[in-house]
Structures are given as C-alpha cells and as structure tokens.
C-alpha cells in the first residue's frame, strides 16, 4: 500500500511542470514578482495595452469581442493575387515609359540593385495595356480590366506601395504576417483573435484558394503562429467535402457523433482543470465547431441556391471550382458572419519564360478569369448594404520592373517583368476608405515611389485601424515580450480614411 501511495504521489509531482507552477503561483513573494513583471509587459492589459482575448474569455475563444475603439469595418475580404500582377499593365499608367521601350536600361537603375532574375543590361519595356481614365474620379485603368473600370469610384488605389522582399515566399509572409520569417500569426488570425466571430457555426477565418496551386509561402500565410490554433484560417475545398472530415464516417450517424464529441469534451475539460493549458480549450472549441459545421458549412458553400442572374454576374459555375466561385462564396460567408475571408489565386507571376507567364498573354488571361468576378463582388456587396462595413483588399506581394526581364543577359521569348519591391499598386474598397481616390505616385517610369509611399506595415496598420485596433497596442505576449502584427514599424494611412 505504501509503495502504491508513493507511486501516486510521484505521478502527481511529475504533472507539476514549470509552466503549471508559474500558472498557479499567485501568492507570496514569487507571485508578487511574477505579477509585477507580467503587468509591466502589458500581459494583463495595462492602460496602453489591450488585454489578451485568450485570457479575458474563459469560455468560447471565438465569441464576439469589442474592438479598442469604434470600427469602420466589421469584416475583411482579402484578395491576394499570388505571384504579383504587373501594376504597369493595370493601374499605374506611365506614358513616358513608351518612349524608352526597347532601349537599354540606364545603368543608374541597376547599380546597387538586386533582382530575382535580371542580369546584365535588360531592355526597357513600355506598358502593354491600353489605358484610359474612368468614372468621376478619373482613375487610370487599362483594357486588361474592363469590368473594374465601371466601379473605380468605389475604390481607393495605393499607387506607391513598397516592400522589403523580392522573392515570393518571404514577400507573401511579410504581407500577411508582418515578418518574412515563419512563425508569426497571419493578419486573419490577428483579426479573429481580437474580434472573434459573429457566427457560432462557421469558422471566423476562412481561406479559399484557386489557380491550381497553394501560395509559395504555403499555409503559413493563414497560420496562427504563436496565437492559439483556434485562430488559424480554415481552408475550404472546391471539390468533395468543403472541409475535410466534415461528413459523418460510414456507419456513424449524427447522434452517435454528438455523443462522441461530448465524451471527448468532458475528458479535455478534466485535463484543462488539471494543467490549465490554453491549447486544450482550443481543442474543445475546434471539436465542437467541427460538429456544428456539419450543417452550416455545406449550406454556406452551396452556391446552387443563388439566382441565375447572380451566377451570371460573377461568371460562376456552381459545379466547378474557380476564382469566380470563390468570390461568390466570400460574399456568402461574410453575410453569414465570417470575420475574415482570404482569397488566394495562384498564377500571377509573369516573367516571360512561357506563354502562361507572359504579360501580353498569361496576364491578360488571368485578368479575364478574375476581372468580372471581383467587380461582381464589389457590386453585390454594395447592393446588399454590406460594402459599407466590409473592407475589400486586392493586391500581390510586390510589383514588377519597368524593364523587360532577361536571363543570363539574354532576352526571353515572351514579354515579362522581374520582381520589384520599390513600387506596386494595392487597392481597397468599402469598410471606411475613401471612394474614387488615388493615393501616392511613382516616378515617370514607375520605378520608385516619389509621393505618399505606403509600406506593407502601413497597410497592415491601416487595416487594423479600420477594424477598431491601434496596431501599436494590439499585442500578444510571447517569449518574454509583446508581439504585434506590424512588429516595430507601420503607421496608419489617414489620408485614405473616409
């Protein structure tokens, strides 16, 4: 009996890990010191720090939470064209560049610069699209985007965006997580961490991918990083079950599955009561959400119930996965309370090494696949009264060069442009930004931003501001310091706010 008692005591001691000790130590000198340190870091939500939602909510982690101040936007649809479309063919009209077409690139544009592929002296390349001004705002849009021309008065264009990365994966990570390295939470995770979800039966953060491939940075661009995993994006598929395992296994009906979930939840609750690991609460929430999703997700993802005129407006086939279908799904998701919808469309990398990657062929085709659907999304949101508090963001991870790409000093068989970090265009609509507005300018050939430049971190700070968060104080404590989406940089672009 004594031996058995000793073994039980030893097992109990083994459970008393260092983390468990720190979590339960709240009295005495050690507890006072620990509380002081954590409070000074803003861990408990000091005057300049938002209290961590994971700590303030003891129940469902995705329940709706208030923003720090009155938001202009309640939700976001972020459309990322993976590979990065050429701003010089779409939105940044440079008639001066036509004069230099086919001429050797001036050496001052090459000295001290690093390019992904350009070597030697490339030729300059004029814009391939035919530009004209549209709407009352007079926005310049090329014939590559004929549908979008009709809604430019609802859009704010950021013409002088710039980034720090010229390779796809790190640039995508920087754009969506605020860091070029793996391990940081995505912007969608930050938003759901701060605001929760407006629908108990759907994920707060949904990802829809098209183009046949995942983004170069992989699923990390919608990962939760060091935040609880309940805040990571849930990728919905276009074929089969929208979410893996959402259907009941063969031989198991819904009642039996509910009993199984209840039993697992009870075990997880007992484990949480003993060790207080917040990931256990995440696990409980995910199991229960998965069960509720069996009914809600198939309904939300079924566009066959949409009127034919809506399907025609988007150009969406209800029996076929496509970017157009994903645009329609994003509207269906946000009107059901999903907080953040991320659309990734692969295939916008136009180096000129093939017809698909040529700006005179491949880029035109990608625009044909997406222009109608994106325009329909803006129109549809507006006519339903959703655009006013839904922020739509469109763009790639960087821009394209005003010179034609070469490889090993040789001109490629098709027209293409290399990656460019110093100037590109992103546009935003709805959710508290100005209508029919263009902000920022590049030089005569679209090489550098010369007025009102906007960094990636500035864009992130502005998105958070529109959602009601101060990007400098909206933080999460990790590894001894508070982290934020914008790291140690970024400023809100107040000039574009309505």
ZAMARGU-4260 file (C-alpha; in steps of 0.2 Angstrom, whole numbers, plus 5000, padded with zeros to 4 digits):
<rodrens>
0) 5000/5000/5000 | 5014/5012/5004 | 5023/5008/4988 | 5007/5012/4978 | 5004/5028/4988
5) 5022/5033/4984 | 5020/5030/4965 | 5004/5040/4965 | 5012/5055/4974 | 5027/5054/4962
10) 5015/5054/4947 | 5006/5069/4954 | 5023/5078/4956 | 5028/5074/4938 | 5012/5084/4932
15) 5018/5099/4942 | 5028/5106/4927 | 5037/5123/4927 | 5023/5130/4917 | 5010/5123/4929
20) 5019/5131/4943 | 5020/5148/4935 | 5002/5147/4931 | 4996/5143/4948 | 5008/5153/4958
25) 4999/5169/4964 | 5003/5172/4982 | 5019/5175/4991 | 5035/5185/4986 | 5037/5175/4970
30) 5019/5178/4964 | 5020/5196/4968 | 5036/5197/4957 | 5029/5187/4943 | 5013/5198/4943
35) 5024/5214/4943 | 5034/5208/4928 | 5019/5202/4918 | 5009/5218/4921 | 5024/5229/4916
40) 5024/5219/4899 | 5006/5223/4897 | 5001/5205/4900 | 4986/5209/4910 | 4980/5223/4899
45) 4988/5239/4906 | 4982/5257/4901 | 4992/5256/4884 | 4989/5238/4881 | 4974/5228/4876
50) 4970/5213/4887 | 4974/5197/4878 | 4957/5190/4872 | 4963/5172/4876 | 4964/5177/4895
55) 4949/5188/4896 | 4937/5175/4889 | 4936/5159/4899 | 4923/5151/4888 | 4922/5150/4869
60) 4938/5158/4862 | 4929/5164/4846 | 4914/5173/4854 | 4912/5191/4848 | 4924/5204/4857
65) 4923/5223/4856 | 4937/5232/4847 | 4948/5245/4856 | 4938/5259/4848 | 4923/5262/4836
70) 4927/5252/4820 | 4923/5257/4802 | 4924/5239/4796 | 4917/5224/4804 | 4925/5211/4792
75) 4938/5209/4778 | 4939/5200/4761 | 4957/5200/4756 | 4960/5195/4738 | 4979/5190/4735
80) 4985/5188/4718 | 4999/5176/4721 | 5014/5179/4710 | 5010/5198/4709 | 5002/5206/4694
85) 5011/5220/4685 | 5005/5237/4690 | 5012/5244/4674 | 4999/5235/4664 | 4984/5238/4675
90) 4984/5253/4686 | 5000/5264/4685 | 4999/5272/4669 | 5017/5278/4663 | 5016/5286/4645
95) 5035/5291/4647 | 5039/5273/4648 | 5033/5271/4630 | 5047/5282/4624 | 5060/5270/4632
100) 5053/5254/4625 | 5066/5243/4618 | 5081/5254/4624 | 5094/5248/4636 | 5090/5251/4654
105) 5100/5266/4661 | 5114/5260/4672 | 5108/5271/4687 | 5093/5260/4688 | 5104/5244/4690
110) 5118/5250/4701 | 5117/5243/4719 | 5101/5234/4715 | 5097/5216/4717 | 5084/5207/4706
115) 5077/5190/4707 | 5082/5185/4689 | 5088/5201/4679 | 5107/5200/4674 | 5117/5212/4663
120) 5108/5226/4655 | 5090/5222/4651 | 5079/5232/4639 | 5065/5244/4644 | 5048/5238/4642
125) 5033/5250/4639 | 5015/5246/4645 | 5006/5233/4636 | 4989/5238/4641 | 4979/5252/4633
130) 4975/5265/4647 | 4960/5277/4649 | 4953/5287/4663 | 4936/5281/4671 | 4922/5286/4682
135) 4920/5303/4690 | 4937/5301/4699 | 4946/5299/4683 | 4956/5283/4689 | 4968/5276/4676
140) 4964/5258/4672 | 4969/5248/4657 | 4959/5237/4645 | 4965/5222/4654 | 4952/5226/4667
145) 4936/5232/4658 | 4924/5227/4671 | 4933/5235/4685 | 4933/5251/4675 | 4915/5253/4680
150) 4917/5253/4699 | 4933/5263/4701 | 4923/5277/4710 | 4921/5264/4725 | 4940/5261/4726
155) 4955/5269/4734 | 4971/5265/4724 | 4988/5265/4734 | 5000/5268/4720 | 5016/5269/4729
160) 5017/5253/4739 | 5034/5246/4743 | 5040/5231/4752 | 5057/5224/4759 | 5057/5207/4750
165) 5058/5202/4731 | 5056/5183/4732 | 5038/5176/4733 | 5038/5166/4749 | 5046/5179/4761
170) 5036/5193/4752 | 5020/5184/4755 | 5024/5181/4773 | 5029/5199/4776 | 5012/5204/4768
175) 5001/5193/4778 | 5011/5190/4794 | 5022/5206/4796 | 5038/5196/4795 | 5047/5187/4781
180) 5051/5173/4793 | 5040/5158/4798 | 5031/5158/4815 | 5021/5174/4815 | 5002/5174/4815
185) 4993/5180/4799 | 4983/5195/4799 | 4967/5185/4798 | 4972/5176/4814 | 4975/5193/4822
190) 4958/5199/4817 | 4949/5184/4824 | 4960/5184/4839 | 4954/5202/4843 | 4936/5202/4837
195) 4931/5184/4837 | 4917/5178/4826 | 4899/5183/4823 | 4893/5165/4818 | 4895/5151/4831
200) 4893/5138/4817 | 4906/5144/4805 | 4925/5147/4807 | 4929/5165/4810 | 4943/5165/4797
205) 4940/5155/4780 | 4953/5153/4766 | 4948/5150/4748 | 4962/5145/4735 | 4961/5144/4716
210) 4974/5143/4702 | 4979/5125/4705 | 4992/5128/4717 | 4995/5135/4735 | 5004/5151/4738
215) 5023/5150/4738 | 5024/5153/4757 | 5012/5138/4760 | 4999/5138/4773 | 5009/5148/4785
220) 5001/5164/4776 | 4985/5159/4785 | 4993/5151/4801 | 4990/5157/4818 | 5009/5157/4823
225) 5011/5159/4842 | 4992/5163/4844 | 4981/5148/4849 | 4977/5137/4834 | 4959/5141/4835
230) 4963/5157/4826 | 4971/5150/4811 | 4962/5150/4794 | 4951/5136/4789 | 4954/5131/4771
235) 4938/5126/4762 | 4940/5115/4747 | 4931/5116/4730 | 4928/5098/4727 | 4921/5085/4739
240) 4918/5090/4757 | 4921/5109/4759 | 4931/5104/4775 | 4940/5088/4777 | 4930/5075/4788
245) 4915/5087/4790 | 4904/5072/4785 | 4900/5058/4797 | 4911/5042/4795 | 4902/5027/4787
250) 4891/5018/4800 | 4890/5033/4812 | 4875/5044/4812 | 4874/5062/4819 | 4868/5057/4836
255) 4882/5045/4839 | 4895/5058/4833 | 4887/5071/4845 | 4889/5058/4860 | 4907/5055/4854
260) 4911/5074/4854 | 4903/5076/4871 | 4914/5062/4879 | 4930/5069/4871 | 4925/5087/4878
265) 4922/5080/4895 | 4940/5072/4895 | 4948/5088/4888 | 4939/5098/4902 | 4946/5087/4915
270) 4963/5089/4908 | 4962/5108/4907 | 4956/5109/4925 | 4972/5100/4930 | 4985/5108/4919
275) 4977/5124/4913 | 4985/5123/4895 | 4975/5135/4884 | 4978/5124/4869 | 4966/5112/4877
280) 4952/5125/4876 | 4956/5127/4858 | 4955/5108/4856 | 4937/5108/4864 | 4932/5123/4853
285) 4938/5115/4837 | 4929/5098/4841 | 4913/5107/4845 | 4914/5119/4830 | 4918/5105/4818
290) 4902/5096/4824 | 4891/5112/4821 | 4900/5115/4804 | 4892/5098/4798 | 4876/5108/4795
295) 4882/5126/4792 | 4897/5124/4780 | 4888/5113/4767 | 4874/5127/4766 | 4886/5141/4766
300) 4897/5133/4752 | 4882/5128/4741 | 4880/5142/4728 | 4867/5132/4718 | 4854/5141/4728
305) 4859/5158/4721 | 4848/5165/4707 | 4854/5163/4690 | 4857/5181/4687 | 4869/5181/4702
310) 4879/5167/4695 | 4879/5175/4678 | 4885/5192/4686 | 4900/5183/4694 | 4903/5171/4679
315) 4902/5156/4692 | 4898/5138/4688 | 4890/5130/4703 | 4898/5113/4698 | 4915/5119/4695
320) 4928/5126/4707 | 4935/5143/4701 | 4941/5160/4707 | 4924/5167/4702 | 4915/5154/4713
325) 4927/5159/4727 | 4922/5177/4725 | 4904/5172/4727 | 4907/5161/4741 | 4916/5175/4750
330) 4900/5186/4749 | 4890/5171/4756 | 4902/5169/4770 | 4903/5187/4776 | 4884/5189/4776
335) 4884/5174/4787 | 4896/5182/4800 | 4913/5176/4795 | 4925/5189/4801 | 4940/5187/4788
340) 4939/5178/4771 | 4956/5176/4762 | 4956/5173/4743 | 4972/5166/4736 | 4973/5165/4717
345) 4989/5157/4710 | 4997/5161/4693 | 5001/5180/4693 | 5020/5178/4691 | 5024/5185/4674
350) 5042/5183/4670 | 5040/5180/4651 | 5048/5162/4651 | 5032/5155/4644 | 5015/5160/4636
355) 5006/5157/4653 | 5019/5169/4661 | 5019/5182/4648 | 5011/5199/4652 | 5004/5200/4634
360) 4996/5183/4636 | 4996/5175/4653 | 4992/5191/4662 | 4978/5195/4650 | 4971/5178/4653
365) 4972/5179/4672 | 4963/5196/4671 | 4949/5188/4661 | 4947/5175/4674 | 4946/5187/4688
370) 4940/5205/4682 | 4922/5201/4681 | 4921/5191/4697 | 4930/5204/4708 | 4919/5218/4700
375) 4903/5207/4704 | 4909/5205/4722 | 4910/5224/4724 | 4893/5227/4716 | 4885/5213/4725
380) 4891/5218/4742 | 4886/5236/4738 | 4868/5232/4733 | 4866/5221/4749 | 4872/5235/4760
385) 4887/5225/4765 | 4901/5235/4757 | 4899/5250/4769 | 4907/5239/4783 | 4916/5226/4773
390) 4934/5230/4769 | 4940/5223/4752 | 4958/5222/4749 | 4966/5217/4732 | 4985/5215/4728
395) 5000/5205/4726 | 5016/5203/4737 | 5027/5215/4727 | 5027/5224/4710 | 5035/5222/4693
400) 5050/5231/4685 | 5049/5244/4671 | 5062/5234/4661 | 5060/5218/4652 | 5066/5203/4661
405) 5081/5193/4654 | 5090/5178/4660 | 5109/5177/4659 | 5109/5193/4649 | 5098/5186/4636
410) 5080/5192/4631 | 5066/5179/4634 | 5054/5173/4621 | 5039/5182/4629 | 5037/5199/4637
415) 5039/5198/4656 | 5044/5209/4670 | 5055/5204/4686 | 5050/5206/4704 | 5051/5224/4710
420) 5050/5229/4728 | 5051/5248/4726 | 5034/5252/4718 | 5017/5242/4716 | 4998/5245/4717
425) 4986/5239/4730 | 4968/5244/4730 | 4955/5244/4744 | 4936/5247/4744 | 4922/5249/4757
430) 4925/5247/4776 | 4929/5265/4779 | 4941/5270/4765 | 4938/5284/4753 | 4928/5281/4737
435) 4936/5286/4720 | 4953/5291/4727 | 4971/5288/4722 | 4985/5290/4734 | 5003/5290/4731
440) 5013/5292/4715 | 5028/5284/4706 | 5041/5292/4695 | 5039/5294/4676 | 5043/5275/4673
445) 5036/5268/4688 | 5052/5263/4696 | 5052/5272/4713 | 5038/5279/4724 | 5040/5298/4724
450) 5025/5304/4734 | 5015/5297/4748 | 5024/5280/4749 | 5015/5266/4759 | 5025/5251/4766
455) 5017/5234/4769 | 5017/5238/4788 | 5007/5254/4785 | 4994/5244/4775 | 4993/5232/4790
460) 4991/5246/4802 | 4978/5254/4792 | 4968/5238/4790 | 4968/5235/4809 | 4963/5254/4812
465) 4948/5252/4801 | 4943/5237/4812 | 4945/5247/4828 | 4963/5242/4834 | 4978/5253/4837
470) 4992/5242/4829 | 5004/5248/4842 | 4995/5242/4857 | 4985/5227/4850 | 4998/5214/4855
475) 5001/5196/4862 | 5014/5191/4874 | 5026/5178/4868 | 5043/5173/4873 | 5045/5187/4886
480) 5039/5202/4875 | 5023/5209/4867 | 5022/5205/4849 | 5011/5214/4836 | 5007/5212/4818
485) 5017/5227/4812 | 5032/5222/4823 | 5040/5238/4827 | 5035/5249/4812 | 5020/5255/4802
490) 5008/5270/4803 | 4990/5272/4798 | 4987/5280/4781 | 4975/5293/4787 | 4973/5301/4771
495) 4963/5287/4763 | 4951/5286/4778 | 4933/5291/4774
</rodrens>
